Amino acid sequence: MQKSTFRIEKMDCPSEEQLIRMKIGNFPSVHQLVFDISGRKLEVFHSGELDLIRSELDKLSLQSALIKSEEVSGPFSITKETEKRVLWAVLLINFSFFLIEMATGIISKSMGLVADSLDMLADAVVYGLALMAVGRSMSTKKAVAKVAGIAQIILSLIGFTEVIRRFFGFEALPDFKMMIIVSFFALIANALCLYLLQKSNSTEAHIKASMIFTSNDIIINTGVICAGLAVLWSGSVIPDLIIGGIVFLIVLNGAIRILKL
């Protein structure tokens, strides 16, 4: 059994982790993948075929480099039940707030809320793919990821086009109260997700990656709240359009990286 450690320079969220899992996770020679998202490192427990693994990682254009390869007795033993329960919980929370933010974003005419709802949907997709890693074929995971990626690209482009249209048009101010209130509860929801993930005390790859992804969501929620306050203070729709455009681009970038498979 070999343990090969890679530096993955552009691996900073669960999207890259899923790309790598779908690329090499189903190889017969690969027994386990252990991710350190914050350290941008990947440990591959495998039996031979190191050159093939390196070649496939290079195809993802994530700036991967082999640090070392050594003989080990075997991969770590990881229990899945706790991680699966936590992933189900955060998936349901994120999908619920996708529906809430999409509906309130349309009602309040806030592009920030609409964009943040798509970010919640993107999170739910990542958690769903993580859950599918157990007992499903690699072709099934790739098919789901492809459909999800295409759908997110279409929605992101439509949303970004609407941002541009509103920027040059004469639109009524969004309901800043609804923006602030809904984003505040979304922030609480993401904080709850982060608490559940941390409480699990798990070192499992999906859980560690989800912590980073959820922390980024809290920053986005705070941005939407700030945009709502800026709309109040300035009497302008521009702050809402700016934060909406930024979040649409974040979702679009993540979807494109999934489709690069």
Order of alpha helices (4+ residues) and beta strands (2+ residues): beta-alpha-beta-beta-alpha-beta-alpha-alpha-alpha-alpha-alpha-alpha
